[in-house]
């Protein structure tokens, strides 16, 4: 698939960068889908989980993929959009040192993790280096679309969300708001790669 709306230089930039995505669920899977549709071809995916019934309300998976590892199911779906992808994946639980090695060659990192303590481990592992990190916080529930914003925190962290709707407080993730946040994360990645305003 070639994105006909890109200039030659935009295509060169987009196809040359490697994007690391931590988490392949509602955020990460949809971020990856948007990136591939934009022309990105080099991805590193990490997620230990399998596709479950409860994921189908918001994640880029299908009923016939129930029980599959999310990394394998996501790669299958992405290759249906663009067969010519360079994908590396790890389907084990997040381990800081292993993930540092996994993402060592990535230009931009996307945080798409569920649990606050795992998010904290990820940020602690990567905020000290100079690569951009694009994350999300506060994306649950319905409505309030205009409350989802991109904020730059510190030197290299771009955070998407409302900063309030915590899924651990009973505000459950729903397809529309998770999808908006994923599209915003992908849009930040594209803007950074193309040198545009985030």
C-alpha positions in Angstrom: 0.0 0.0 0.0 1.3 3.4 -0.9 -0.1 6.5 0.7 -0.7 8.6 -2.4 -1.0 11.8 -0.3 2.7 11.8 0.8 5.5 13.6 -1.0 8.6 11.6 -1.8 10.4 13.1 1.2 7.5 12.4 3.6 7.4 8.8 2.4 11.1 8.4 2.9 10.9 9.7 6.4 7.9 7.7 7.4 9.3 4.5 5.9 12.7 4.9 7.5 11.8 5.3 11.2 11.2 2.4 13.6 8.3 2.8 16.1 8.2 0.8 19.3 4.7 0.1 20.7 4.3 -1.2 24.2 0.9 -2.8 24.4 -1.2 -4.2 21.5 -4.7 -3.7 22.9 -7.2 -0.8 22.4 -4.5 1.8 22.2 -1.5 0.1 20.8 -3.3 -2.0 18.2 -5.2 1.0 16.9 -2.1 3.2 16.9 -0.3 0.5 14.9 -3.2 0.3 12.4 -3.3 4.1 11.9 0.5 4.2 11.5 0.5 1.4 8.9 -2.4 3.1 7.0 -0.2 6.3 7.0 2.7 4.4 5.4 4.9 3.4 8.4 6.5 0.0 7.9 8.9 -0.7 10.8 7.2 -1.6 14.1 8.3 -3.3 17.3 5.4 -4.7 19.3 5.3 -6.0 22.9 2.3 -7.5 24.7 2.0 -10.7 26.8 -1.8 -11.1 26.5 -4.1 -13.1 24.3 -7.2 -11.8 22.5 -10.3 -12.2 24.8 -14.0 -11.6 24.3 -13.9 -8.4 26.4 -11.3 -6.9 24.0 -13.6 -6.9 21.0 -15.5 -3.8 22.1 -12.5 -1.6 21.3 -9.5 -3.5 20.0 -8.3 -4.2 16.4 -9.1 -7.9 16.6 -11.8 -10.2 15.3 -13.9 -13.1 16.8 -11.9 -15.7 14.9 -8.7 -14.5 16.7 -10.0 -15.2 20.2 -7.2 -17.0 22.2 -4.4 -15.9 19.9 -1.5 -13.9 21.3 -2.2 -10.2 20.7 1.2 -9.7 19.0 0.5 -12.5 16.5 -3.1 -11.4 15.9 -2.1 -7.7 15.4 0.6 -8.6 13.0 -1.8 -10.7 11.0 -4.3 -7.8 10.8 -1.6 -5.2 9.9 -0.3 -7.4 7.1 -3.8 -7.5 5.6 -3.4 -3.7 5.2 0.2 -3.8 4.1 2.0 -7.1 3.6 5.4 -5.4 3.2 6.1 -4.7 6.9 9.1 -5.1 9.1 7.7 -6.3 12.5 9.5 -7.5 15.5 7.5 -8.7 18.5 7.8 -10.0 22.1 4.9 -11.7 23.7 6.2 -11.9 27.3 5.4 -9.8 30.4 7.1 -6.4 30.5 10.5 -6.7 31.9 12.4 -3.3 31.9 15.8 -4.6 30.8 14.4 -6.9 28.1 12.1 -4.1 26.8 15.0 -1.6 26.8 16.9 -4.1 24.5 13.8 -4.7 22.4 13.3 -1.0 21.8 17.0 -0.1 21.5 16.7 0.6 17.7 13.5 2.5 17.8 13.2 6.2 17.0 9.9 6.9 18.8 8.2 4.9 21.6 4.5 4.6 22.1 3.2 3.7 25.6 -0.2 1.9 25.3 -0.3 -0.1 28.5 -3.2 -0.7 30.9 -1.9 -0.8 34.5 -0.5 2.3 36.2 2.5 0.4 37.8 3.5 -1.0 34.4 3.1 2.4 32.8 5.4 3.8 35.5 8.0 1.2 34.8 7.9 2.0 31.1 8.3 5.8 31.7 11.1 5.2 34.2 12.9 3.1 31.7 12.6 5.6 28.8 12.1 9.2 29.9 15.8 9.6 30.7 16.8 9.2 27.0 16.2 11.7 24.3 13.8 9.7 22.1 10.2 10.9 22.1 7.7 8.9 24.1 4.0 9.2 23.2 1.6 7.9 25.9 -2.0 8.1 27.1 -3.8 8.6 30.3 -7.5 9.3 31.0 -9.3 7.9 28.0 -12.2 5.9 29.5 -16.0 6.3 29.3 -18.2 8.1 26.8 -18.5 11.6 25.4 -16.3 14.5 26.4 -14.3 14.2 23.2 -13.0 17.8 23.4 -11.4 17.0 26.8 -8.9 14.7 25.1 -5.7 16.8 24.5 -2.1 16.3 23.8 0.2 17.8 26.4 4.0 17.9 26.3 5.5 17.0 29.7 9.2 17.4 30.2 11.6 17.1 27.4 10.4 14.1 25.5 6.9 13.0 26.8 3.7 13.7 24.8 0.7 12.6 26.8 -2.8 12.1 25.2 -6.0 12.1 27.3 -8.1 14.0 29.8 -5.9 13.1 32.7 -8.9 12.2 34.8 -11.0 9.2 33.6 -9.1 6.4 35.3 -10.3 2.9 34.3 -9.3 1.7 37.8 -12.0 4.0 39.2 -14.8 2.3 37.3 -14.7 4.4 34.1 -14.4 1.6 31.6 -12.7 1.9 28.2 -15.0 2.3 25.3 -14.2 2.0 21.6 -14.9 5.7 20.6 -12.7 7.4 23.2 -10.0 4.8 23.1 -10.1 5.1 19.3 -9.8 8.9 19.5 -6.8 8.6 21.8 -5.1 6.0 19.6 -5.6 8.2 16.5 -4.2 11.2 18.5 -1.1 9.1 19.5 -0.5 8.1 15.9 -1.0 11.7 14.8 1.7 12.8 17.3 4.1 10.2 16.0 3.5 11.3 12.4 3.9 15.0 13.3 7.2 14.3 15.1 8.6 12.3 12.2 7.6 14.9 9.7 8.8 17.8 11.8 5.4 19.4 12.2 3.7 21.0 15.1 2.3 18.4 17.5 
